[in-house]
């Protein structure tokens, strides 16, 4: 049983043809998608002919983005790139819009002192990579200029940067979900495409995210369609920890339990598939819209319904854990599934492209 709390439009955007009323809404909104297509085309044209100019930063820029409205796994890929940078002795700056930030002023962080101000995804990244500088603002150029006065770094990782063409980039990476690489195949608001598929011509590398699957047989077929250099990888479960006491839990201790799911992410289906790969069966799900800010009332409702359903435990994502850890209940216990992205095909190609643009380090 899956319960989506306040996420009608997110569910519609992720699966606009999955139900008859979603499909009807998609058809009714199709004329607005034509208007959106014209706006996207005119904007790209203005930059192409030079009437609008992209800003060249004084550091190499690696952009990580996608074609659809969330759910492709950009954040784990960004964290993987941070590991790659560390191995190459490069110091990255993560430059983000900071979705969910409470104010519009540029912010920078490199210590744990200002953790409370960080949006959920950036907080998760900071916990895993405390030495990586982070700058965020709706105006990413302002955030970059502030970071220049605070930190020393070698290159910029531009979060969700494919559509942010105001900033020039030296390496343009687009992440696609292998299950639905072009989303619903309709532009916003009729579907979940942020740009037409032909926009992939701007990409230097296209990364196919197979998430919990390890079947890469579709790469050749996608390569014929995309006609860009392809990389491919998937998620690995790095560990499972108890949210209440941070104790590491073995999967064998969780099998057979009557379990529930708590998540507020763009595409919960991939998380459910990861749990299934661990032979964890979900009896009841509490699904909220992406970036949902959990309240004490939310958690009280979940605890009550979990008890009524006889659930022995709940599973959540690392991204959600940072939002609920201070308001979470004791029973049932909540376990955090921590995942890592691993590149299975094209790792040498990726590191080679980074070496070409990165400054020499001692």
Buried (B, 14 or more C-beta within 10 A) or exposed (E): EEEBEEBEEBBBBBBBBEEEEBBEBBEEBBEEBEEBBEEBEEBBEEBEEEEEEEEEBEBBBBBBBBBBBBBBBBBBBBBBBBBBBBEBEBBBBBBBBBBBBEEEEBBBBBEEEEBEBBBBBBBBBBBBBEEBBBBBBBEBBBBBBBBBEEBEBBBBBBBBBBBBBBBBBBBBBBBBBBBBBBBBBBBBBBBBBBBBBEBBEBBBBBBBBBBBBBEBEBBEEBBEEBEBBBBBBBBBBEBBBBBBEEEEBEBEEBEEBBBBBBBBBBBBBBBBBBBEBBEBEBBBBBBBBBBBEBEEEBBEEBBEBBEEEEBBBBBBBBBBBBBBBEEBBEEBBBBBBBBBBBBEBBBEBBBEBBEEBBEEEE
